[in-house]
């Protein structure tokens, strides 16, 4: 007789996959969103606004950065730095074969 509570629902997987791919993809996305969008686009829009300001969609952008713009700028810096950490971790991890979860290899 098998005790259901002692049997795992999913058989354990051999950790033979390459986790570097996840680190590199996640790090690249965080750097792209953080530094390119949060910092770059933010500064470009405020620079292009000029003294009269401009309207993008429903948002009014002026040449001075308000609290929301500073928050996005800081969050973008933090997110980009976190992404660089993930990229460094991905490059430092040992290379293994790329396998998809759930498939025998």
ABEGO torsion letter per residue (X at the ends): XBBAAABBABBBBBBABBAAAAAAAAAAAAAAAAAAAAAAAAAAAAAAAEAAEBBBEABBBBABBBAAAAAAAAAAAAAAAAAAAAAAAAAABBBBBBBBBGBBX
